[in-house]
Amino acid sequence: MALRDEYVLRGHYVRILTPQPRDYDGEIPEDVITIGGSVNTKAFAGTSWQWSVSVDTDAIDTVLNSEKFDVLHFHEPWIPVWSRQLVLRSQSANVATMHGRFLDTMTAKTITTAITPYTKPMINMFDAFTAVSEAANEYFRTLSHRHVTIVPNGIDLTRYHHGPKANPKSSAKSKKTIFYVGRLENRKGVKYLLDAYYLLTQRRNDVELLIAGTGPDEKKLKQYASNNDVPNVKFTGFISDDEKINLYRSSDLYCSPARYGESFGIVLLEAMASGCPVVAGDNLGYQSVMKDTGAISLVNPQDASDFSRRLEIMLYDEAIRKVWLDWAERYVKQFDYRYIADKYLKVYEQAVSRHHAKKT
């Protein structure tokens, strides 16, 4: 939606095509067109996705004939079955963007091998390919040598710099706050955060942990914290975007200890833009974001001792915090949606040129 808003500001005509979200009964926005339905399912990386399961091909034809798009931009083009039906009927230039990464487990590798006969024939239907990171491009590299342009995810920097007024980060606070927001599921590594945080509390008594989000492990994690007497930890459940921004801006440290399955790290950019230092799991997706000075944020979440020390350093060492924050303030600017929109427009132009060349 953010890219859509940026393109509309520039005078482009944009519509978002999507299957009807599962269990959604609200009003569909004017610029969103729903075709077919979806179902909740367990994804390769241990999280939950919604996949399209019913496709009205007549409805697709009606929409495409009516709208006559210059470009169709497919996000996660390999997910069955909606994207395939759409690209088969497209008369536009087609752009594919890979967002996810799911090659960390043997089960996922087996599944991706099995679906290759489904995905590989689609490659020639696209005029250009992008990925949010090299990690997200990993599966496609097993299918084709076609060029892929890396276009990272973006954020609205203005919103995070000038979001809801937060409580000031100052020595007047009784405790330093570590903040996590995300799904509560195994691959996100929240259990390891609890372990490392517990070790930290054995050395420091002026720290607290705030865990926001919901997921299949929520009850289990609460019980784990209780059984192990982890002090000063609070589970907030679901929070709104405004609440999330407020917590980024008021917390002393943001921690996302995901072990695998990450292709990028938007939450890390959000924290940077909010002026909140980060400690993050050392996975391929986060490595694509935390470069240069930012690499000091990366840690193996399963090494509780090292993880605990990293939390302590990033919380209490003001010299390191300043170096990190100075780096982050400069670095995060390249991920503003205005620049990301520019990158995609160049890809669209290339795709249209290639599409026209194929027709002549």
N, C-alpha and C positions, 0 to 999 in steps of 0.2 A: 504494500500500500504506500510506503514511503517513496519508492521509486515512481509509482504512479503519480503521486502528488507533485513530485519534482518535474515530471514530464508535462503534466497539465499546466504547471506554471510557465513552462516554456512554449506552450501553445500546441502541444501534440494531443492527438485523440487517443485515449487509452481505455481499454476494457479488460477486466480480469475474468478469465474463464476458469471455472472450477466445478468439480462435482459438488452436489449438495452436501454440506457437512453433516455428519451423523448427529442425530438428536438436536439439530438446530431448527428452531421454529420461529425465529425472529424475522424482522423485515430485511429483505435482501437489498443492499445498497444499490443505488441507481447504476453505478458503473461496474457492477458485478453481474456476470451471466452464469447461471448454474445449469449444468447439463449432466444428467445421470445422478447416481447415488454413490455412497461410500460406506465402508465398514471399518470398525476398529480392529486392529490386529497387532501382534507382537512383531517388532522389526528385528533386523539382523543384529543391530548393536545393543539389543536388550532394552530398547525403549518402545513406546507405543506410537504407531502411526495410523492414519486413516488412508485406506486404499480405495480407489474407485472399483466398484463391483458391477455396476449396471450402466450400460451405455446406450443411449438413444441416437443411433446413427442418423436418422432423419432430422433430429434436432440439431446435430452437429452441422449437417449440410445446410439447414435453414439459417443457422447463425453465421456460418462462413460466407454463404452467398449474400446475406444481408449486409454484413459488416465490411466485407472486402478488405481485410487487413493487409497492410504492406508487410508486416512482420508478425510471426507468432513466436513467442518466447516461452519455451518449455522448461520448467523447473523440475528437476528429478525426472528426466524423460523416460527412464527405464522402468518406472513403477507401473505395473499392470493396472488396468488395461486401457484406461482412458486416454493416456498420451498417445498410444499406438493408433487408436481409432481416429484421433484428431489429426495426427500427422499424415496418416494415409489419405485423408480427405482434403488436406491443406493445399491451397493454390498460392500460398504466400511464401516468402522467405522464412525458413525455419531455423531458430537458434535454440540450442540445447545448453542448459547450465546444470552441472553436477554440484550438489551441495553436500551430500552425505558420504560417510565412509563406513564400510561394514566388512572389512577384511581382517579383523583382528582374531577371530576364532575359527577353528576348523569347521564348525557347523556352518558359519557364514560363508566360508570359502567353498564348501560343498554346494550350498544353495546357489551362490553366484555362478559357479561352474554349470549348474543345472539350468539356469535361466539364460545362459549365453545364447543358445539357439533362438531364443525369443528376442533378445536385445540386439544381437549383431546385425541382422538384416535391416534394422532401423537406421543404421549409421548413414547410409547414402541418402536418406530422406532429409537430412539436416544440412544446412548451408554453412553453419558456423557452430563452434563449440566453445564454451567457457566452463571454468570451474572456480570455486571460491578459494581453492588452495591446491597445492600439489597432492595433499592427502586426499582431497575429494576427487582428484583426477586418477587415483590409483587404479580403480576398476576399469576405467575407459582405456588406460594404457595397455590392458590385457586384450583389448578388442581391436584397437586401431592405432595407426601411426599418424592419423589426422592431427593437424595443429589444434591445440587448445590454448585459448587466451585465459590467463589467470586474472580474474576480476574479483577482488575480495568482497566480502560482505561490508555493508556500510551502516552508519548510524547517523541520526540527526544530532550533530554536535551541539547545536544551539539549545536543544531541549535539555541536555545533560549539564551544560555550562550554566544554564539559567532556569533550571527546574524549580520545583516547589522549594520554598525556604526550608533549610535544614537546621538542626541544632548544630552549633559550631563545634568543630573538632578542636578541643582545647584541653589544657591541663586541668581545667575546672571540672571535667567529667570525672566521676568517681571510678569508672572502669573504662579500659580500652575495649573497643568492640570489634570482633571478627564477624564478618557477615558472609553468609552463603545464600544464594537463591538459585533454584533449579528444581528439576524433578528429583524425587527421592527414590532412587532405584540403584541397583548394584553397581553399574558401570560408572556412576557419578562419584563413587568413592567417599561418600559422607561418613561412613563408618570409620575410615582411616583418618578423616578430619577429627572425629571425636577422640580417637586414640591419641593423636598428636596434641590436640588441645588439652587433653587430660594431663599429659606429661608437662605441658607448659604451665598448667595451674599448680603443679607441684613446686614450681620455682617462682611463680608470680601469682599474687592474689588480687591483682587489679585488672583482671581481664574477664570478658564475657563472650559467649558465642551465640549468635542469632542465626537460626536456620529457617529460611522461608521456602515455601513450596509444598507440593503434595506429590504423592506417587505410591506405588505398590509397597515400598519399604517404610512408609511413614510410621506405622505402628511398631514395627520391628526396631527401628532406630530409636524411637522414644523409649522403648523397653530396654534397649542396650545402654542408653545413657543413664537410665535409672538404675539398672542392675550393677553398673560399674561406678556409680557415685560420681558421675561427671558433673562438676559444679557449674553454676551460673550459665546454663544452656537453656535456650528458649526456642521452641518450635512455634512459628507463627501461623503455619498453614498458608493458604493462598493469599497473595498480596497483589494489589493493583499496580499498574505501571508507575503511577505517581508515587505510591508508597515505596516502590523499588528504588526510584530515583532519589527519594528523600533519604533512604537508608544507605545508598551508595555515598551520598554527600555527607552523612553524619557519622558513618563508620570509620574506624581507623585502618581497617584492612579488609580487603575482599579476598575470599578463598574459594577456588573452584578445583577440587582435587580429582577430577575425572581421570580414570585410568586408561580408557580406550574409547573408541567409537566417535571421537570428535573430529570433525573435518575443518573446523575453524575455531571461533571463540568470541562471539559477539559480546557475551557478558564481560569479557576481559576489556574490550574496547569501551563498553559502557562505564566500567569502573574507572578506567583511565580518564575518560572525558569528564567524570565527576570528581576527579582529584583524589581518588582512593587507591593507594598502593595494592598490589596483587601478589598472591602466592597461588600457583596453579600446577596441576598435574602435568608431568613431563610426557605428554602424548604428542603424536604427529600433528594433530590439528592445532593444538596450542603452541607448538613450536613454530608454526607458520605465522603466528601473531607476535609471540614474545621473542623478538629478535634483538641482537646487539645488547644494549644495557638491560633490556627486558628479560634476557635469558636468566638473570639472577633470580627471577621469580619462579622458575621451573624446579620442581622437586618430585622425587619418587614418593607417591603417597603411601606406599606400603612400608617404607622405611620410617617408622614412627619417630625414632630419635632424630634423624636428620630433618624430617618434616617439622617437628616441634621446634628445633633450633631455627629453621628458616622463618617460621611464624614469629619467633621471638625477635629475630634480627629486623624483620620488616615492620614490626610493631614498635620497637623501642630504639633502634639506632637511627637517630635523626639525620645524621650525615648521609647514610645510605638512602633513607627515605627521600631526602632532598634531591640527590642525584637521580633517583628513579623517577620522581615526580617531574623534574625538569625534562628528562628524556621523554616521558609519556606525553607531556603537554605538546611537545613538538611532533612526536611520532604519530599521534592519533589523528592529526589534522588531515592526513591523506585518506582517511576512511569516511570523511564527510560525504553525505549522499550526493552533493553536487558533483564531486569528482568521480564517484562511482557511476553516476548517470552519464557523465561524459564518456567514460570507458565503454559502457554498453552501447551508446549511440554509435561509436566507431565500429563496434562489432556488427551492429544492425546494418550500417552502410555497406560493410564488406559482404554481409549475407545477402543483401538485396542485389548487389553487383554480381555475386556468384549465381544467384537464382536466375537473374535475367540472362546470364551467359549460358546457362544450361538450357534455356528455352529457345535460344537462337541457333 
